[in-house]
């Protein structure tokens, strides 16, 4: 299991980079090799555990990342 670093995103957020190969396998990379604009739900499930779930864009057409 690979370990990824938590990184600063802007001034008020942090993020984790997901491997493009994994995103491609899920159909989340377009034919030009760019990650598709796709809504995801991030849920804290425990004190130090987070879950990222890809959700149907038709269910949530407007997202504020």
C-alpha positions as a Markdown table, in Angstrom:
| # | Residue | x | y | z |
|---|---|---|---|---|
| 1 | Unk | 0.0 | 0.0 | 0.0 |
| 2 | Unk | 1.6 | 3.3 | -1.1 |
| 3 | Unk | 1.9 | 6.1 | 1.4 |
| 4 | Unk | 1.1 | 9.7 | 0.1 |
| 5 | Unk | 1.9 | 13.0 | 1.7 |
| 6 | Unk | -0.7 | 15.5 | 2.9 |
| 7 | Unk | 0.0 | 18.7 | 1.0 |
| 8 | Unk | -0.9 | 22.4 | 1.3 |
| 9 | Unk | -3.7 | 23.5 | -1.2 |
| 10 | Unk | -4.1 | 27.2 | -1.2 |
| 11 | Unk | -4.2 | 29.0 | 2.2 |
| 12 | Unk | -7.1 | 27.1 | 3.9 |
| 13 | Unk | -7.0 | 23.5 | 2.6 |
| 14 | Unk | -4.9 | 20.4 | 2.5 |
| 15 | Unk | -5.1 | 17.6 | 0.0 |
| 16 | Unk | -3.8 | 14.2 | -1.1 |
| 17 | Unk | -2.8 | 13.3 | -4.6 |
| 18 | Unk | -4.5 | 10.3 | -6.1 |
| 19 | Unk | -2.5 | 8.2 | -8.6 |
| 20 | Unk | -3.7 | 8.9 | -12.2 |
| 21 | Unk | -3.4 | 5.3 | -13.1 |
| 22 | Unk | -6.0 | 4.4 | -10.4 |
| 23 | Unk | -8.2 | 7.3 | -11.7 |
| 24 | Unk | -7.8 | 6.1 | -15.3 |
| 25 | Unk | -8.9 | 2.6 | -14.3 |
| 26 | Unk | -12.1 | 4.1 | -12.9 |
| 27 | Unk | -12.8 | 6.0 | -16.1 |
| 28 | Unk | -12.0 | 9.4 | -14.4 |
| 29 | Unk | -9.3 | 10.4 | -17.0 |
| 30 | Unk | -10.3 | 11.8 | -20.4 |
| 31 | Unk | -8.8 | 10.9 | -23.8 |
| 32 | Unk | -6.3 | 13.8 | -23.5 |
| 33 | Unk | -5.0 | 12.4 | -20.2 |
| 34 | Unk | -6.6 | 15.0 | -18.0 |
| 35 | Unk | -8.6 | 14.2 | -14.8 |
| 36 | Unk | -12.3 | 14.7 | -15.5 |
| 37 | Unk | -14.2 | 17.3 | -13.6 |
| 38 | Unk | -16.0 | 14.9 | -11.2 |
| 39 | Unk | -17.8 | 15.4 | -7.9 |
| 40 | Unk | -16.6 | 13.3 | -5.0 |
| 41 | Unk | -17.8 | 13.1 | -1.4 |
| 42 | Unk | -15.1 | 13.3 | 1.3 |
| 43 | Unk | -16.3 | 11.9 | 4.7 |
| 44 | Unk | -14.4 | 11.6 | 7.9 |
| 45 | Unk | -15.3 | 8.2 | 9.2 |
| 46 | Unk | -13.1 | 8.1 | 12.2 |
| 47 | Unk | -10.6 | 10.3 | 14.1 |
| 48 | Unk | -7.8 | 9.7 | 11.5 |
| 49 | Unk | -9.8 | 8.1 | 8.7 |
| 50 | Unk | -11.3 | 9.7 | 5.6 |
| 51 | Unk | -13.3 | 8.1 | 2.8 |
| 52 | Unk | -13.4 | 9.5 | -0.7 |
| 53 | Unk | -16.3 | 8.4 | -2.9 |
| 54 | Unk | -16.9 | 9.2 | -6.5 |
| 55 | Unk | -20.6 | 10.3 | -6.9 |
| 56 | Unk | -22.9 | 10.6 | -9.9 |
| 57 | Unk | -22.6 | 14.1 | -11.3 |
| 58 | Unk | -26.3 | 14.0 | -12.2 |
| 59 | Unk | -27.1 | 13.8 | -8.5 |
| 60 | Unk | -24.9 | 16.8 | -7.6 |
| 61 | Unk | -24.6 | 19.1 | -10.7 |
| 62 | Unk | -23.2 | 22.0 | -8.8 |
| 63 | Unk | -20.1 | 21.4 | -6.6 |
| 64 | Unk | -18.2 | 23.9 | -4.5 |
| 65 | Unk | -14.8 | 22.3 | -4.0 |
